[in-house]
Amino acid sequence: MTSNSLSLSGATVQEIQLELIRRSQHNAFDGEQVFQDLLEQRDWWEAVLLDNHPIMQLIKLRDLPENIWNTDTLYVLATNEENARRLAEMGEEWAAEVVTYSRDETEHKLGTGGLEHQRLVTFWWD
């Protein structure tokens, strides 16, 4: 995906999330760099989502009129434990606080069972 390759109506939900990542910039979070790094390592992850810690969910709503996607946490569903570790290392280069979850923790956070390989990795920027 390139930033100008699709119209919004033709974009997948994942492509929209990637574009929100690309457009975001705050404190140590460099959305363009994170976007590029994620695309370069596309086989390491199944899904990415830029959002807020649960207690701050509606801050995005407050800032939408100013065209700001106010978020602080990147959630990545890694394809396996090894790729979760690789992503976590990349997160250190992004100056993020990184948490890698076990299979049981990943299943609990995602509200599902039966995940054999996927692992959740979160990246937080103040």
Residue pairs with C-beta under 8 A, 6 or more apart in sequence:
1 15
1 18
1 39
3 19
3 22
6 15
8 16
11 19
14 47
14 48
17 48
17 49
17 50
18 35
18 38
18 39
18 48
20 50
20 69
20 71
21 31
21 34
21 35
21 38
21 48
21 50
21 74
22 31
22 32
22 35
23 31
23 69
24 31
24 50
24 69
24 71
25 31
25 32
26 70
26 72
26 125
27 125
27 126
28 94
28 95
28 96
28 125
28 126
29 72
29 94
29 96
29 125
30 94
33 94
34 74
34 94
37 90
37 94
38 45
38 48
38 76
41 83
41 86
41 87
41 90
43 79
43 83
44 78
44 79
44 83
44 86
44 87
45 76
45 77
45 78
45 79
45 83
45 87
46 77
46 78
46 79
46 118
47 76
47 77
48 74
48 75
48 76
48 77
49 74
49 75
49 76
50 69
50 71
50 73
50 74
50 75
51 57
51 60
51 71
51 73
51 75
52 59
52 60
52 70
52 71
52 72
52 73
53 72
53 73
53 124
56 72
59 70
60 69
60 70
60 71
62 70
63 69
63 70
72 124
72 125
72 126
73 122
73 123
73 124
73 125
74 96
74 122
74 123
74 124
75 120
75 121
75 122
76 87
76 120
76 121
76 122
76 123
77 106
77 110
77 118
77 119
77 120
78 84
78 87
78 118
78 119
78 120
78 121
79 117
79 118
80 117
80 118
80 119
81 103
81 117
81 119
83 119
84 100
84 119
84 120
84 121
85 100
87 121
88 98
88 100
88 121
91 98
91 121
91 123
92 98
94 123
94 125
95 125
96 123
96 124
96 125
97 123
97 124
97 125
98 121
98 122
98 123
98 124
99 121
99 122
99 124
100 119
100 120
100 121
101 109
101 119
101 120
101 121
101 122
102 119
103 115
103 116
103 118
103 119
105 120
106 115
106 118
106 119
106 120
107 113
107 114
107 115
109 120
110 120
